[in-house]
Amino acid sequence: MKILVVLPVEHRHKEIFKRAAGDAEVIFCSEPSEYKAVLRDVDAVIGNVPVEMLRGCEQLRWIQLNNAGTEGFCEPGALPETTVITNATGAYGLAISEFMLGMLLMLYKHLDHYYDQQKAQIWGRIEPGKGTDPMISGSTTLVIGLGDIGTTFARKMDALGSKVIGIRKSAAPKPEFVQEQYTMDALPDIIGQADIVAMSLPGYAQTRHVINKDMLKLMKKNAVLINVGRGMSVDSMALCEALHEGRIAGACLDVTEPEPLPADHPLWSAPHVLITPHASGGFAVEATLEKVVALSAGNVARFVKGEALENVVDRSTGYVRR
């Protein structure tokens, strides 16, 4: 049995994988150019290999993705029907929820404005009447997508005194720190209650333009939109129009449509928008890599023993089976 690991691992991580694999051979590759030589001869892959490189790998029994999104891997013909897909749900909530909170506070407290003043060596406060600092305490936060990321952000917002309303794909037990919970069909009825609308949705046909022109019209004028899931969930041009017309207060975008965002795209110059280059996830935070390694190595140990794997993805939905 051969297992290919393409995660950016250190020596100590390699030892963890080798121990988990027992007698199975573990191959470590760091560059896509190295994958082709071994892909057609491995039983399992740990980490994201470009989908097009996996076509025809009929011996592949399992792939462990290093993120929660499964776009492309569940498409018909992308992988053999017998290949099991698992993902890294549970590894990113901590890092991305902190990033979301940081972006929100930067916009709420005008820290982007004051940083620009600092670089220009200007000492001046925002004048009364031109803007007052909103408060998280006493606000209402709508979290669209109560997966690991959304749930972790919801917990933080609850701790800071915000009323949290959650929307999830299907009915499920409500976390105690979420005051109200609905499914997506309720969005038009509740989005108008939210001061903060936070999105962490995967990129599927059902999640395309969840926030569109009509939804933006239903939002509060003081509302801030946060998107850290997939750019396709927000209609970029409709958002530009809403920001320029002052129909919502601002947006914090770590993902955009398209991505990368072209230099001439009007989102760059829209008022009260913070844009980062899909930087909230990945392995920028060491704790995230440690979580992915621990989850993956645990599944390696189960795989070689023929035991059930954790975080198995339902190909028909792209989500982890519950």
C-alpha positions as CSV (number, residue, x, y, z in Angstrom):
1,M,0.0,0.0,0.0
2,K,1.3,3.5,-1.0
3,I,0.1,6.8,0.5
4,L,1.1,10.1,-1.1
5,V,1.3,13.2,1.2
6,V,1.4,16.6,-0.5
7,L,0.9,18.8,2.6
8,P,3.7,21.3,3.5
9,V,5.0,19.1,6.3
10,E,8.1,19.3,8.5
11,H,10.2,16.4,9.6
12,R,8.2,15.9,12.8
13,H,5.0,15.7,10.7
14,K,6.5,13.1,8.5
15,E,7.3,11.0,11.5
16,I,3.6,11.3,12.6
17,F,2.4,10.0,9.2
18,K,4.9,7.2,9.1
19,R,3.8,6.0,12.5
20,A,0.2,6.2,11.5
21,A,0.8,4.3,8.2
22,G,2.5,1.3,9.9
23,D,3.9,-1.0,7.1
24,A,2.4,1.1,4.3
25,E,4.8,3.2,2.2
26,V,4.5,6.9,2.6
27,I,5.7,9.2,-0.2
28,F,6.2,12.9,0.4
29,C,6.0,15.4,-2.5
30,S,6.1,19.2,-2.2
31,E,5.7,20.2,-5.8
32,P,2.9,19.4,-8.4
33,S,5.6,18.6,-10.9
34,E,6.5,15.6,-8.7
35,Y,3.0,14.2,-8.4
36,K,2.6,12.8,-11.9
37,A,5.4,10.3,-11.4
38,V,3.7,8.6,-8.5
39,L,0.0,9.4,-8.7
40,R,-1.1,6.4,-10.7
41,D,0.6,4.0,-8.3
42,V,-0.8,5.2,-4.9
43,D,-3.8,4.0,-3.0
44,A,-4.4,7.3,-1.1
45,V,-3.5,11.0,-1.3
46,I,-3.3,13.3,1.6
47,G,-3.7,16.9,0.5
48,N,-5.1,18.7,-2.5
49,V,-3.8,17.6,-5.8
50,P,-5.2,19.4,-8.9
51,V,-8.4,17.5,-9.9
52,E,-7.2,17.2,-13.5
53,M,-4.2,15.2,-12.4
54,L,-6.4,12.6,-10.7
55,R,-8.4,11.7,-13.8
56,G,-7.7,8.1,-14.7
57,C,-6.2,7.2,-11.3
58,E,-8.4,4.1,-11.1
59,Q,-6.4,2.6,-8.2
60,L,-7.0,5.6,-5.9
61,R,-9.1,4.4,-3.0
62,W,-9.1,7.5,-0.8
63,I,-8.2,11.2,-0.9
64,Q,-8.0,13.4,2.2
65,L,-8.5,17.1,1.2
66,N,-6.7,19.7,3.2
67,N,-9.6,22.1,3.3
68,A,-13.4,21.9,3.9
69,G,-14.4,22.8,0.3
70,T,-14.7,20.0,-2.1
71,E,-15.4,21.9,-5.3
72,G,-14.3,19.9,-8.4
73,F,-13.6,16.7,-6.6
74,C,-17.2,15.7,-6.4
75,E,-17.9,16.4,-10.1
76,P,-18.9,13.3,-12.2
77,G,-15.8,11.7,-13.7
78,A,-13.3,13.6,-11.6
79,L,-12.5,10.6,-9.4
80,P,-13.3,6.9,-9.7
81,E,-16.7,6.1,-8.2
82,T,-15.1,3.9,-5.6
83,T,-12.7,6.7,-4.3
84,V,-13.6,7.9,-0.8
85,I,-13.3,11.6,-0.2
86,T,-12.7,13.1,3.2
87,N,-12.1,16.8,4.0
88,A,-10.6,19.0,6.8
89,T,-13.8,20.2,8.3
90,G,-13.0,21.4,11.9
91,A,-9.5,22.6,11.1
92,Y,-10.1,26.2,10.0
93,G,-12.7,27.6,12.4
94,L,-10.2,29.1,14.8
95,A,-8.0,31.0,12.3
96,I,-10.7,32.2,10.0
97,S,-13.1,33.3,12.7
98,E,-10.4,35.5,14.2
99,F,-9.7,37.0,10.8
100,M,-13.4,37.8,10.4
101,L,-13.4,39.5,13.7
102,G,-10.3,41.5,12.9
103,M,-11.8,42.7,9.6
104,L,-15.1,43.7,11.3
105,L,-13.4,45.6,14.0
106,M,-11.1,47.4,11.6
107,L,-14.2,48.6,9.7
108,Y,-16.3,49.3,12.8
109,K,-13.6,51.4,14.4
110,H,-12.3,53.1,11.2
111,L,-8.9,51.6,11.8
112,D,-8.2,51.6,8.0
113,H,-8.9,55.4,8.0
114,Y,-6.6,56.0,10.9
115,Y,-3.8,53.9,9.4
116,D,-4.0,55.9,6.2
117,Q,-3.7,59.1,8.4
118,Q,-0.7,57.6,10.2
119,K,1.1,57.0,7.0
120,A,0.4,60.6,5.9
121,Q,1.4,61.8,9.4
122,I,-2.0,63.3,10.1
123,W,-3.4,63.6,13.6
124,G,-7.1,63.9,13.4
125,R,-10.2,62.2,14.7
126,I,-13.3,61.5,12.6
127,E,-15.6,64.5,13.2
128,P,-18.9,64.0,15.1
129,G,-21.7,63.6,12.6
130,K,-19.5,62.1,9.9
131,G,-19.5,58.7,11.5
132,T,-19.9,57.0,14.9
133,D,-18.4,53.7,15.9
134,P,-20.9,50.9,15.8
135,M,-20.8,48.4,18.6
136,I,-20.7,44.6,18.5
137,S,-22.4,44.5,21.9
138,G,-26.1,44.8,21.4
139,S,-25.9,44.1,17.6
140,T,-27.5,41.3,15.7
141,T,-25.2,38.9,13.7
142,L,-26.6,36.7,11.0
143,V,-24.3,33.8,10.2
144,I,-25.0,32.2,6.8
145,G,-23.4,28.8,6.9
146,L,-23.1,27.2,10.4
147,G,-20.2,24.8,9.6
148,D,-17.0,24.9,11.6
149,I,-16.0,28.4,10.5
150,G,-19.5,29.9,10.9
151,T,-20.1,28.2,14.2
152,T,-16.8,29.3,15.7
153,F,-17.5,32.9,14.6
154,A,-21.0,32.7,16.0
155,R,-19.5,31.7,19.4
156,K,-17.2,34.7,19.4
157,M,-19.9,37.1,18.5
158,D,-22.2,35.7,21.2
159,A,-19.4,36.1,23.7
160,L,-19.0,39.8,22.7
161,G,-22.7,40.5,23.3
162,S,-24.2,40.1,19.8
163,K,-27.5,38.3,19.2
164,V,-26.6,35.5,16.8
165,I,-29.0,34.1,14.2
166,G,-27.8,31.2,12.2
167,I,-28.7,29.7,8.8
168,R,-27.7,26.2,7.8
169,K,-28.2,23.9,4.9
170,S,-30.6,21.6,6.7
171,A,-32.3,21.2,10.0
172,A,-29.9,20.3,12.9
173,P,-29.7,20.9,16.7
174,K,-29.1,24.5,17.5
175,P,-25.9,25.5,19.3
176,E,-26.7,27.2,22.7
177,F,-24.9,30.4,21.7
178,V,-27.1,30.8,18.6
179,Q,-30.4,32.4,19.6
180,E,-32.3,31.5,16.5
181,Q,-31.6,29.1,13.7
182,Y,-33.2,28.6,10.2
183,T,-32.6,27.0,6.8
184,M,-31.8,29.0,3.7
185,D,-35.4,29.5,2.6
186,A,-35.9,31.8,5.6
187,L,-33.1,34.2,4.5
188,P,-35.3,36.9,2.9
189,D,-37.4,37.1,6.0
190,I,-34.6,37.5,8.5
191,I,-31.7,39.3,6.7
192,G,-33.3,42.6,7.5
193,Q,-32.7,42.1,11.2
194,A,-28.9,41.8,10.9
195,D,-26.3,44.5,11.6
196,I,-23.6,42.0,10.6
197,V,-24.1,39.3,7.8
198,A,-21.3,36.8,7.9
199,M,-20.9,34.2,5.2
200,S,-18.7,31.1,5.1
201,L,-20.4,29.0,2.3
202,P,-18.8,26.5,-0.1
203,G,-18.9,27.1,-3.8
204,Y,-21.7,25.1,-5.3
205,A,-24.5,25.9,-7.7
206,Q,-26.9,26.3,-4.8
207,T,-24.7,28.9,-3.1
208,R,-24.2,31.1,-6.1
209,H,-25.2,34.7,-5.5
210,V,-26.9,34.0,-2.2
211,I,-26.4,37.7,-1.7
212,N,-27.7,39.4,-4.8
213,K,-29.4,42.6,-5.7
214,D,-32.7,41.6,-4.0
215,M,-31.0,40.5,-0.8
216,L,-29.0,43.7,-0.6
217,K,-32.1,45.7,-0.8
218,L,-33.5,43.9,2.2
219,M,-30.4,44.5,4.4
220,K,-30.2,47.3,7.0
221,K,-28.5,50.5,5.9
222,N,-26.0,50.1,8.7
223,A,-25.3,46.4,7.9
224,V,-21.8,45.1,7.2
225,L,-21.3,42.1,5.0
226,I,-18.5,39.6,5.7
227,N,-17.6,36.9,3.2
228,V,-14.8,34.4,3.8
229,G,-16.3,31.4,2.0
230,R,-16.4,31.6,-1.8
231,G,-16.6,34.8,-3.9
232,M,-19.4,33.4,-6.0
233,S,-21.8,33.6,-3.1
234,V,-22.0,37.4,-3.5
235,D,-22.9,39.2,-6.7
236,S,-19.9,41.6,-6.9
237,M,-21.6,44.2,-9.2
238,A,-24.7,44.3,-7.1
239,L,-22.6,44.8,-4.0
240,C,-20.6,47.6,-5.7
241,E,-23.9,49.4,-6.5
242,A,-25.2,49.0,-2.9
243,L,-21.9,50.3,-1.4
244,H,-21.7,53.3,-3.8
245,E,-25.4,54.2,-3.1
246,G,-24.9,53.9,0.7
247,R,-27.6,51.2,1.0
248,I,-25.3,49.1,3.3
249,A,-22.6,50.4,5.6
250,G,-19.6,48.3,4.4
251,A,-18.2,44.9,3.4
252,C,-15.2,42.8,4.5
253,L,-14.2,40.4,1.7
254,D,-11.5,37.8,1.8
255,V,-13.0,36.2,-1.3
256,T,-14.3,37.8,-4.4
257,E,-15.9,37.1,-7.8
258,P,-13.8,36.9,-9.9
259,E,-10.7,35.9,-8.0
260,P,-8.0,37.2,-8.2
261,L,-9.9,40.5,-8.5
262,P,-8.7,42.3,-11.6
263,A,-7.0,45.7,-11.1
264,D,-9.8,47.5,-13.0
265,H,-12.7,45.9,-11.0
266,P,-15.0,48.6,-9.4
267,L,-14.9,46.7,-6.0
268,W,-11.4,48.1,-5.4
269,S,-12.7,51.7,-5.3
270,A,-16.1,51.0,-3.6
271,P,-16.5,52.9,-0.3
272,H,-16.2,51.2,3.1
273,V,-14.9,47.9,1.7
274,L,-11.9,45.9,3.0
275,I,-10.5,43.4,0.5
276,T,-7.9,40.7,1.3
277,P,-6.5,38.1,-1.2
278,H,-8.2,34.9,0.2
279,A,-5.8,35.1,3.1
280,S,-7.9,34.0,6.1
281,G,-7.4,30.3,5.4
282,G,-4.5,28.2,4.3
283,F,-1.6,27.5,6.7
284,A,-0.8,31.0,7.7
285,V,-1.6,30.0,11.2
286,E,0.5,27.1,12.6
287,A,-2.4,25.7,14.5
288,T,-4.3,25.1,11.3
289,L,-1.6,22.9,9.8
290,E,-1.3,21.0,13.1
291,K,-5.1,20.3,13.1
292,V,-5.0,19.2,9.4
293,V,-2.0,16.9,10.1
294,A,-3.7,15.4,13.2
295,L,-6.9,14.8,11.4
296,S,-5.2,13.3,8.3
297,A,-2.8,11.1,10.3
298,G,-5.8,9.8,12.3
299,N,-7.5,8.9,9.0
300,V,-4.3,7.2,7.7
301,A,-4.2,5.0,10.7
302,R,-7.9,4.1,10.1
303,F,-7.4,3.6,6.4
304,V,-4.5,1.0,6.8
305,K,-6.6,-0.9,9.3
306,G,-9.7,-0.9,7.2
307,E,-11.7,1.2,9.7
308,A,-14.3,3.9,9.0
309,L,-12.8,7.3,8.2
310,E,-13.7,10.6,9.7
311,N,-15.2,13.5,7.7
312,V,-16.4,11.3,4.8
313,V,-17.9,13.6,2.1
314,D,-21.3,12.8,0.5
315,R,-20.5,13.3,-3.2
316,S,-24.1,14.3,-4.0
317,T,-24.0,17.3,-1.6
318,G,-20.2,18.1,-1.3
319,Y,-20.7,18.1,2.5
320,V,-19.6,15.7,5.2
321,R,-22.1,13.0,5.9
322,R,-23.9,13.4,9.2
